Amino acid sequence: MWRHWLSLLIGIWLFLSPWVIDLASRTATTWNYVVMGILVFLLSIVELSGGGRRSAP
């Protein structure tokens, strides 16, 4: 469970990092970080909500 929370924080960091470490002037790099941050964040939310659970065979 803690891994999902860590992934959530990593997603937030990826989203904010272009502005924190002053990469915002590089458009392609900024978009890459923003899109990846959103994807990691959303996938973490799915996992935390239980959407990624598999049923036992």
N, CA, C and O atoms as a Maestro MAE file, in Angstrom:
{
 s_m_m2io_version
 :::
 2.0.0
}

f_m_ct {
 s_m_title
 :::
 protein
 m_atom[228] {
  # First column is atom index #
  i_m_mmod_type
  r_m_x_coord
  r_m_y_coord
  r_m_z_coord
  i_m_residue_number
  s_m_chain_name
  s_m_pdb_residue_name
  s_m_pdb_atom_name
  i_m_atomic_number
  :::
  1 25 0.824 -1.193 0.000 1 A "MET " " N  " 7
  2 3 0.000 0.000 0.000 1 A "MET " " CA " 6
  3 2 0.869 1.258 0.000 1 A "MET " " C  " 6
  4 15 0.525 2.249 -0.644 1 A "MET " " O  " 8
  5 25 1.983 1.222 0.714 2 A "TRP " " N  " 7
  6 3 2.829 2.415 0.769 2 A "TRP " " CA " 6
  7 2 3.427 2.730 -0.590 2 A "TRP " " C  " 6
  8 15 3.746 3.883 -0.882 2 A "TRP " " O  " 8
  9 25 3.582 1.695 -1.431 3 A "ARG " " N  " 7
  10 3 4.140 1.917 -2.774 3 A "ARG " " CA " 6
  11 2 3.203 2.735 -3.641 3 A "ARG " " C  " 6
  12 15 3.651 3.514 -4.482 3 A "ARG " " O  " 8
  13 25 1.904 2.563 -3.441 4 A "HIS " " N  " 7
  14 3 0.934 3.340 -4.212 4 A "HIS " " CA " 6
  15 2 0.975 4.817 -3.789 4 A "HIS " " C  " 6
  16 15 0.871 5.717 -4.622 4 A "HIS " " O  " 8
  17 25 1.126 5.043 -2.487 5 A "TRP " " N  " 7
  18 3 1.237 6.427 -2.006 5 A "TRP " " CA " 6
  19 2 2.531 7.070 -2.503 5 A "TRP " " C  " 6
  20 15 2.552 8.252 -2.846 5 A "TRP " " O  " 8
  21 25 3.603 6.292 -2.539 6 A "LEU " " N  " 7
  22 3 4.865 6.808 -3.054 6 A "LEU " " CA " 6
  23 2 4.737 7.138 -4.540 6 A "LEU " " C  " 6
  24 15 5.256 8.162 -4.983 6 A "LEU " " O  " 8
  25 25 4.065 6.305 -5.307 7 A "SER " " N  " 7
  26 3 3.837 6.575 -6.724 7 A "SER " " CA " 6
  27 2 3.006 7.839 -6.913 7 A "SER " " C  " 6
  28 15 3.243 8.612 -7.842 7 A "SER " " O  " 8
  29 25 2.046 8.043 -6.042 8 A "LEU " " N  " 7
  30 3 1.233 9.255 -6.095 8 A "LEU " " CA " 6
  31 2 2.108 10.493 -5.905 8 A "LEU " " C  " 6
  32 15 1.976 11.472 -6.639 8 A "LEU " " O  " 8
  33 25 2.995 10.443 -4.923 9 A "LEU " " N  " 7
  34 3 3.896 11.571 -4.675 9 A "LEU " " CA " 6
  35 2 4.881 11.773 -5.832 9 A "LEU " " C  " 6
  36 15 5.220 12.906 -6.172 9 A "LEU " " O  " 8
  37 25 5.329 10.687 -6.423 10 A "ILE " " N  " 7
  38 3 6.228 10.799 -7.577 10 A "ILE " " CA " 6
  39 2 5.495 11.444 -8.749 10 A "ILE " " C  " 6
  40 15 6.079 12.257 -9.466 10 A "ILE " " O  " 8
  41 25 4.246 11.098 -8.953 11 A "GLY " " N  " 7
  42 3 3.448 11.728 -10.005 11 A "GLY " " CA " 6
  43 2 3.304 13.226 -9.796 11 A "GLY " " C  " 6
  44 15 3.402 14.005 -10.744 11 A "GLY " " O  " 8
  45 25 3.070 13.625 -8.555 12 A "ILE " " N  " 7
  46 3 2.971 15.053 -8.239 12 A "ILE " " CA " 6
  47 2 4.310 15.737 -8.483 12 A "ILE " " C  " 6
  48 15 4.357 16.834 -9.041 12 A "ILE " " O  " 8
  49 25 5.394 15.094 -8.068 13 A "TRP " " N  " 7
  50 3 6.726 15.673 -8.282 13 A "TRP " " CA " 6
  51 2 7.032 15.817 -9.768 13 A "TRP " " C  " 6
  52 15 7.542 16.852 -10.197 13 A "TRP " " O  " 8
  53 25 6.726 14.789 -10.554 14 A "LEU " " N  " 7
  54 3 6.972 14.881 -11.989 14 A "LEU " " CA " 6
  55 2 6.199 16.038 -12.611 14 A "LEU " " C  " 6
  56 15 6.717 16.743 -13.477 14 A "LEU " " O  " 8
  57 25 4.973 16.229 -12.172 15 A "PHE " " N  " 7
  58 3 4.150 17.311 -12.701 15 A "PHE " " CA " 6
  59 2 4.727 18.688 -12.359 15 A "PHE " " C  " 6
  60 15 4.734 19.586 -13.201 15 A "PHE " " O  " 8
  61 25 5.209 18.851 -11.127 16 A "LEU " " N  " 7
  62 3 5.691 20.153 -10.666 16 A "LEU " " CA " 6
  63 2 7.161 20.425 -10.965 16 A "LEU " " C  " 6
  64 15 7.587 21.580 -10.966 16 A "LEU " " O  " 8
  65 25 7.932 19.386 -11.216 17 A "SER " " N  " 7
  66 3 9.384 19.546 -11.317 17 A "SER " " CA " 6
  67 2 9.886 20.493 -12.404 17 A "SER " " C  " 6
  68 15 10.910 21.138 -12.179 17 A "SER " " O  " 8
  69 25 9.241 20.628 -13.569 18 A "PRO " " N  " 7
  70 3 9.784 21.582 -14.544 18 A "PRO " " CA " 6
  71 2 9.849 23.013 -14.013 18 A "PRO " " C  " 6
  72 15 10.746 23.773 -14.377 18 A "PRO " " O  " 8
  73 25 8.904 23.376 -13.160 19 A "TRP " " N  " 7
  74 3 8.905 24.726 -12.604 19 A "TRP " " CA " 6
  75 2 9.801 24.829 -11.377 19 A "TRP " " C  " 6
  76 15 10.368 25.888 -11.107 19 A "TRP " " O  " 8
  77 25 9.929 23.748 -10.642 20 A "VAL " " N  " 7
  78 3 10.774 23.758 -9.450 20 A "VAL " " CA " 6
  79 2 12.249 23.816 -9.828 20 A "VAL " " C  " 6
  80 15 13.020 24.557 -9.218 20 A "VAL " " O  " 8
  81 25 12.645 23.036 -10.834 21 A "ILE " " N  " 7
  82 3 14.061 23.015 -11.217 21 A "ILE " " CA " 6
  83 2 14.331 23.851 -12.468 21 A "ILE " " C  " 6
  84 15 15.365 23.692 -13.118 21 A "ILE " " O  " 8
  85 25 13.402 24.736 -12.798 22 A "ASP " " N  " 7
  86 3 13.549 25.740 -13.850 22 A "ASP " " CA " 6
  87 2 13.810 25.132 -15.232 22 A "ASP " " C  " 6
  88 15 14.747 25.520 -15.930 22 A "ASP " " O  " 8
  89 25 12.964 24.177 -15.608 23 A "LEU " " N  " 7
  90 3 13.019 23.619 -16.955 23 A "LEU " " CA " 6
  91 2 11.855 24.095 -17.819 23 A "LEU " " C  " 6
  92 15 11.692 23.634 -18.949 23 A "LEU " " O  " 8
  93 25 11.055 25.006 -17.300 24 A "ALA " " N  " 7
  94 3 9.831 25.425 -17.985 24 A "ALA " " CA " 6
  95 2 10.112 26.090 -19.326 24 A "ALA " " C  " 6
  96 15 9.229 26.140 -20.182 24 A "ALA " " O  " 8
  97 25 11.316 26.598 -19.522 25 A "SER " " N  " 7
  98 3 11.639 27.240 -20.795 25 A "SER " " CA " 6
  99 2 11.822 26.214 -21.915 25 A "SER " " C  " 6
  100 15 11.785 26.572 -23.093 25 A "SER " " O  " 8
  101 25 12.016 24.972 -21.566 26 A "ARG " " N  " 7
  102 3 12.150 23.894 -22.555 26 A "ARG " " CA " 6
  103 2 10.785 23.233 -22.733 26 A "ARG " " C  " 6
  104 15 10.378 22.398 -21.926 26 A "ARG " " O  " 8
  105 25 10.102 23.610 -23.776 27 A "THR " " N  " 7
  106 3 8.709 23.214 -23.959 27 A "THR " " CA " 6
  107 2 8.525 21.702 -24.035 27 A "THR " " C  " 6
  108 15 7.656 21.158 -23.354 27 A "THR " " O  " 8
  109 25 9.312 21.022 -24.836 28 A "ALA " " N  " 7
  110 3 9.147 19.563 -24.990 28 A "ALA " " CA " 6
  111 2 9.424 18.835 -23.682 28 A "ALA " " C  " 6
  112 15 8.713 17.893 -23.329 28 A "ALA " " O  " 8
  113 25 10.440 19.262 -22.975 29 A "THR " " N  " 7
  114 3 10.766 18.639 -21.692 29 A "THR " " CA " 6
  115 2 9.654 18.863 -20.681 29 A "THR " " C  " 6
  116 15 9.275 17.950 -19.946 29 A "THR " " O  " 8
  117 25 9.138 20.073 -20.649 30 A "THR " " N  " 7
  118 3 8.047 20.392 -19.720 30 A "THR " " CA " 6
  119 2 6.826 19.528 -20.014 30 A "THR " " C  " 6
  120 15 6.235 18.962 -19.094 30 A "THR " " O  " 8
  121 25 6.441 19.418 -21.283 31 A "TRP " " N  " 7
  122 3 5.287 18.592 -21.636 31 A "TRP " " CA " 6
  123 2 5.513 17.128 -21.263 31 A "TRP " " C  " 6
  124 15 4.590 16.456 -20.804 31 A "TRP " " O  " 8
  125 25 6.712 16.642 -21.455 32 A "ASN " " N  " 7
  126 3 7.018 15.260 -21.092 32 A "ASN " " CA " 6
  127 2 6.809 15.037 -19.590 32 A "ASN " " C  " 6
  128 15 6.162 14.069 -19.190 32 A "ASN " " O  " 8
  129 25 7.348 15.919 -18.773 33 A "TYR " " N  " 7
  130 3 7.190 15.787 -17.322 33 A "TYR " " CA " 6
  131 2 5.728 15.914 -16.901 33 A "TYR " " C  " 6
  132 15 5.255 15.161 -16.049 33 A "TYR " " O  " 8
  133 25 5.022 16.859 -17.494 34 A "VAL " " N  " 7
  134 3 3.620 17.079 -17.119 34 A "VAL " " CA " 6
  135 2 2.768 15.866 -17.481 34 A "VAL " " C  " 6
  136 15 1.991 15.388 -16.654 34 A "VAL " " O  " 8
  137 25 2.908 15.364 -18.705 35 A "VAL " " N  " 7
  138 3 2.104 14.217 -19.137 35 A "VAL " " CA " 6
  139 2 2.443 12.972 -18.316 35 A "VAL " " C  " 6
  140 15 1.542 12.257 -17.879 35 A "VAL " " O  " 8
  141 25 3.711 12.713 -18.106 36 A "MET " " N  " 7
  142 3 4.097 11.543 -17.317 36 A "MET " " CA " 6
  143 2 3.634 11.679 -15.866 36 A "MET " " C  " 6
  144 15 3.199 10.701 -15.258 36 A "MET " " O  " 8
  145 25 3.725 12.879 -15.318 37 A "GLY " " N  " 7
  146 3 3.250 13.105 -13.958 37 A "GLY " " CA " 6
  147 2 1.765 12.832 -13.813 37 A "GLY " " C  " 6
  148 15 1.327 12.217 -12.840 37 A "GLY " " O  " 8
  149 25 0.988 13.296 -14.793 38 A "ILE " " N  " 7
  150 3 -0.461 13.054 -14.764 38 A "ILE " " CA " 6
  151 2 -0.755 11.561 -14.885 38 A "ILE " " C  " 6
  152 15 -1.609 11.042 -14.167 38 A "ILE " " O  " 8
  153 25 -0.059 10.866 -15.784 39 A "LEU " " N  " 7
  154 3 -0.283 9.426 -15.943 39 A "LEU " " CA " 6
  155 2 0.061 8.648 -14.674 39 A "LEU " " C  " 6
  156 15 -0.709 7.791 -14.240 39 A "LEU " " O  " 8
  157 25 1.201 8.943 -14.087 40 A "VAL " " N  " 7
  158 3 1.601 8.250 -12.853 40 A "VAL " " CA " 6
  159 2 0.599 8.552 -11.736 40 A "VAL " " C  " 6
  160 15 0.213 7.656 -10.986 40 A "VAL " " O  " 8
  161 25 0.186 9.803 -11.632 41 A "PHE " " N  " 7
  162 3 -0.779 10.207 -10.610 41 A "PHE " " CA " 6
  163 2 -2.104 9.462 -10.794 41 A "PHE " " C  " 6
  164 15 -2.642 8.907 -9.836 41 A "PHE " " O  " 8
  165 25 -2.623 9.448 -12.009 42 A "LEU " " N  " 7
  166 3 -3.910 8.787 -12.256 42 A "LEU " " CA " 6
  167 2 -3.837 7.277 -12.033 42 A "LEU " " C  " 6
  168 15 -4.758 6.686 -11.469 42 A "LEU " " O  " 8
  169 25 -2.751 6.659 -12.471 43 A "LEU " " N  " 7
  170 3 -2.610 5.219 -12.235 43 A "LEU " " CA " 6
  171 2 -2.488 4.903 -10.743 43 A "LEU " " C  " 6
  172 15 -2.972 3.868 -10.286 43 A "LEU " " O  " 8
  173 25 -1.855 5.777 -10.000 44 A "SER " " N  " 7
  174 3 -1.759 5.593 -8.550 44 A "SER " " CA " 6
  175 2 -3.125 5.707 -7.896 44 A "SER " " C  " 6
  176 15 -3.442 4.952 -6.977 44 A "SER " " O  " 8
  177 25 -3.937 6.651 -8.368 45 A "ILE " " N  " 7
  178 3 -5.302 6.802 -7.841 45 A "ILE " " CA " 6
  179 2 -6.114 5.538 -8.120 45 A "ILE " " C  " 6
  180 15 -6.859 5.076 -7.256 45 A "ILE " " O  " 8
  181 25 -5.973 4.981 -9.320 46 A "VAL " " N  " 7
  182 3 -6.689 3.744 -9.660 46 A "VAL " " CA " 6
  183 2 -6.266 2.618 -8.722 46 A "VAL " " C  " 6
  184 15 -7.105 1.873 -8.218 46 A "VAL " " O  " 8
  185 25 -4.979 2.501 -8.495 47 A "GLU " " N  " 7
  186 3 -4.488 1.444 -7.597 47 A "GLU " " CA " 6
  187 2 -4.963 1.663 -6.158 47 A "GLU " " C  " 6
  188 15 -5.344 0.708 -5.481 47 A "GLU " " O  " 8
  189 25 -4.943 2.904 -5.692 48 A "LEU " " N  " 7
  190 3 -5.385 3.177 -4.329 48 A "LEU " " CA " 6
  191 2 -6.890 2.939 -4.150 48 A "LEU " " C  " 6
  192 15 -7.340 2.573 -3.064 48 A "LEU " " O  " 8
  193 25 -7.651 3.147 -5.206 49 A "SER " " N  " 7
  194 3 -9.097 2.935 -5.112 49 A "SER " " CA " 6
  195 2 -9.479 1.457 -5.228 49 A "SER " " C  " 6
  196 15 -10.645 1.098 -5.065 49 A "SER " " O  " 8
  197 25 -8.499 0.612 -5.509 50 A "GLY " " N  " 7
  198 3 -8.762 -0.808 -5.593 50 A "GLY " " CA " 6
  199 2 -9.094 -1.277 -6.996 50 A "GLY " " C  " 6
  200 15 -9.449 -2.440 -7.188 50 A "GLY " " O  " 8
  201 25 -8.988 -0.398 -7.978 51 A "GLY " " N  " 7
  202 3 -9.315 -0.747 -9.355 51 A "GLY " " CA " 6
  203 2 -8.324 -1.686 -9.988 51 A "GLY " " C  " 6
  204 15 -8.638 -2.335 -10.986 51 A "GLY " " O  " 8
  205 25 -7.132 -1.775 -9.432 52 A "GLY " " N  " 7
  206 3 -6.113 -2.629 -10.017 52 A "GLY " " CA " 6
  207 2 -6.033 -4.007 -9.388 52 A "GLY " " C  " 6
  208 15 -5.113 -4.769 -9.683 52 A "GLY " " O  " 8
  209 25 -6.988 -4.337 -8.523 53 A "ARG " " N  " 7
  210 3 -6.963 -5.644 -7.859 53 A "ARG " " CA " 6
  211 2 -7.387 -6.743 -8.794 53 A "ARG " " C  " 6
  212 15 -8.293 -6.575 -9.610 53 A "ARG " " O  " 8
  213 25 -6.729 -7.855 -8.668 54 A "ARG " " N  " 7
  214 3 -7.067 -9.018 -9.466 54 A "ARG " " CA " 6
  215 2 -7.753 -10.039 -8.583 54 A "ARG " " C  " 6
  216 15 -7.396 -10.220 -7.419 54 A "ARG " " O  " 8
  217 25 -8.729 -10.692 -9.146 55 A "SER " " N  " 7
  218 3 -9.397 -11.736 -8.364 55 A "SER " " CA " 6
  219 2 -8.610 -13.035 -8.467 55 A "SER " " C  " 6
  220 15 -7.989 -13.321 -9.491 55 A "SER " " O  " 8
  221 25 -8.645 -13.793 -7.424 56 A "ALA " " N  " 7
  222 3 -7.916 -15.062 -7.391 56 A "ALA " " CA " 6
  223 2 -8.609 -16.065 -8.311 56 A "ALA " " C  " 6
  224 15 -9.839 -16.110 -8.359 56 A "ALA " " O  " 8
  225 25 -7.837 -16.865 -9.037 57 A "PRO " " N  " 7
  226 3 -8.459 -17.858 -9.947 57 A "PRO " " CA " 6
  227 2 -9.118 -19.005 -9.205 57 A "PRO " " C  " 6
  228 15 -9.675 -19.906 -9.832 57 A "PRO " " O  " 8
  :::
 }
 m_bond[227] {
  # First column is bond index #
  i_m_from
  i_m_to
  i_m_order
  :::
  1 1 2 1
  2 2 3 1
  3 3 4 2
  4 3 5 1
  5 5 6 1
  6 6 7 1
  7 7 8 2
  8 7 9 1
  9 9 10 1
  10 10 11 1
  11 11 12 2
  12 11 13 1
  13 13 14 1
  14 14 15 1
  15 15 16 2
  16 15 17 1
  17 17 18 1
  18 18 19 1
  19 19 20 2
  20 19 21 1
  21 21 22 1
  22 22 23 1
  23 23 24 2
  24 23 25 1
  25 25 26 1
  26 26 27 1
  27 27 28 2
  28 27 29 1
  29 29 30 1
  30 30 31 1
  31 31 32 2
  32 31 33 1
  33 33 34 1
  34 34 35 1
  35 35 36 2
  36 35 37 1
  37 37 38 1
  38 38 39 1
  39 39 40 2
  40 39 41 1
  41 41 42 1
  42 42 43 1
  43 43 44 2
  44 43 45 1
  45 45 46 1
  46 46 47 1
  47 47 48 2
  48 47 49 1
  49 49 50 1
  50 50 51 1
  51 51 52 2
  52 51 53 1
  53 53 54 1
  54 54 55 1
  55 55 56 2
  56 55 57 1
  57 57 58 1
  58 58 59 1
  59 59 60 2
  60 59 61 1
  61 61 62 1
  62 62 63 1
  63 63 64 2
  64 63 65 1
  65 65 66 1
  66 66 67 1
  67 67 68 2
  68 67 69 1
  69 69 70 1
  70 70 71 1
  71 71 72 2
  72 71 73 1
  73 73 74 1
  74 74 75 1
  75 75 76 2
  76 75 77 1
  77 77 78 1
  78 78 79 1
  79 79 80 2
  80 79 81 1
  81 81 82 1
  82 82 83 1
  83 83 84 2
  84 83 85 1
  85 85 86 1
  86 86 87 1
  87 87 88 2
  88 87 89 1
  89 89 90 1
  90 90 91 1
  91 91 92 2
  92 91 93 1
  93 93 94 1
  94 94 95 1
  95 95 96 2
  96 95 97 1
  97 97 98 1
  98 98 99 1
  99 99 100 2
  100 99 101 1
  101 101 102 1
  102 102 103 1
  103 103 104 2
  104 103 105 1
  105 105 106 1
  106 106 107 1
  107 107 108 2
  108 107 109 1
  109 109 110 1
  110 110 111 1
  111 111 112 2
  112 111 113 1
  113 113 114 1
  114 114 115 1
  115 115 116 2
  116 115 117 1
  117 117 118 1
  118 118 119 1
  119 119 120 2
  120 119 121 1
  121 121 122 1
  122 122 123 1
  123 123 124 2
  124 123 125 1
  125 125 126 1
  126 126 127 1
  127 127 128 2
  128 127 129 1
  129 129 130 1
  130 130 131 1
  131 131 132 2
  132 131 133 1
  133 133 134 1
  134 134 135 1
  135 135 136 2
  136 135 137 1
  137 137 138 1
  138 138 139 1
  139 139 140 2
  140 139 141 1
  141 141 142 1
  142 142 143 1
  143 143 144 2
  144 143 145 1
  145 145 146 1
  146 146 147 1
  147 147 148 2
  148 147 149 1
  149 149 150 1
  150 150 151 1
  151 151 152 2
  152 151 153 1
  153 153 154 1
  154 154 155 1
  155 155 156 2
  156 155 157 1
  157 157 158 1
  158 158 159 1
  159 159 160 2
  160 159 161 1
  161 161 162 1
  162 162 163 1
  163 163 164 2
  164 163 165 1
  165 165 166 1
  166 166 167 1
  167 167 168 2
  168 167 169 1
  169 169 170 1
  170 170 171 1
  171 171 172 2
  172 171 173 1
  173 173 174 1
  174 174 175 1
  175 175 176 2
  176 175 177 1
  177 177 178 1
  178 178 179 1
  179 179 180 2
  180 179 181 1
  181 181 182 1
  182 182 183 1
  183 183 184 2
  184 183 185 1
  185 185 186 1
  186 186 187 1
  187 187 188 2
  188 187 189 1
  189 189 190 1
  190 190 191 1
  191 191 192 2
  192 191 193 1
  193 193 194 1
  194 194 195 1
  195 195 196 2
  196 195 197 1
  197 197 198 1
  198 198 199 1
  199 199 200 2
  200 199 201 1
  201 201 202 1
  202 202 203 1
  203 203 204 2
  204 203 205 1
  205 205 206 1
  206 206 207 1
  207 207 208 2
  208 207 209 1
  209 209 210 1
  210 210 211 1
  211 211 212 2
  212 211 213 1
  213 213 214 1
  214 214 215 1
  215 215 216 2
  216 215 217 1
  217 217 218 1
  218 218 219 1
  219 219 220 2
  220 219 221 1
  221 221 222 1
  222 222 223 1
  223 223 224 2
  224 223 225 1
  225 225 226 1
  226 226 227 1
  227 227 228 2
  :::
 }
}
